[in-house]
Amino acid sequence: MRCARLPGMSEQATSSARSVHALFSQGRLTAIPRRPARREQLLTHLAETLFEQGRDYTEREVNDALRTVHDDCAALRRYLVVAGLLTRTKDGGSYRRGR
């Protein structure tokens, strides 16, 4: 499937979207990238598509959302937190989309 360039979308953003799309097969993530830059592209995509800005999520909700794309939801959750794309709330009981 080809990634169309939307109005106002930069060439770099279009290239990034194609790069992320290549990591999926039938809607599932085939592997978590080892290269940091590639993993960052994936994590940004996941944060933007799976989590709403300004909403709190329980750990279970985060895991369920991540499980829709890959079975290792714990690794993806950790990567998202380390990248600052998900933050734990002060009480530690929930997560919120960062950046």
Secondary structure as the mmCIF struct_conf table of DSSP 4:
data_model
#
loop_
_struct_conf.conf_type_id
_struct_conf.id
_struct_conf.beg_label_comp_id
_struct_conf.beg_label_asym_id
_struct_conf.beg_label_seq_id
_struct_conf.end_label_comp_id
_struct_conf.end_label_asym_id
_struct_conf.end_label_seq_id
HELX_LH_PP_P HELX_LH_PP_P1 ALA A 4 LEU A 6
TURN_TY1_P TURN_TY1_P1 PRO A 7 GLY A 8
HELX_RH_AL_P HELX_RH_AL_P1 GLU A 11 HIS A 21
TURN_TY1_P TURN_TY1_P2 ALA A 22 LEU A 23
STRN STRN1 PHE A 24 SER A 25
TURN_TY1_P TURN_TY1_P3 GLN A 26 GLY A 27
STRN STRN2 ARG A 28 LEU A 29
BEND BEND1 ARG A 34 ARG A 35
HELX_RH_AL_P HELX_RH_AL_P2 PRO A 36 LEU A 50
TURN_TY1_P TURN_TY1_P4 GLN A 53 GLY A 54
STRN STRN3 ASP A 56 THR A 58
HELX_RH_AL_P HELX_RH_AL_P3 GLU A 59 ARG A 67
TURN_TY1_P TURN_TY1_P5 THR A 68 VAL A 69
BEND BEND2 ASP A 71 ASP A 71
HELX_RH_AL_P HELX_RH_AL_P4 CYS A 73 VAL A 82
TURN_TY1_P TURN_TY1_P6 ALA A 83 GLY A 84
BEND BEND3 LEU A 85 LEU A 85
STRN STRN4 LEU A 86 ARG A 88
TURN_TY1_P TURN_TY1_P7 LYS A 90 ASP A 91
BEND BEND4 GLY A 92 GLY A 93
STRN STRN5 SER A 94 ARG A 97
#
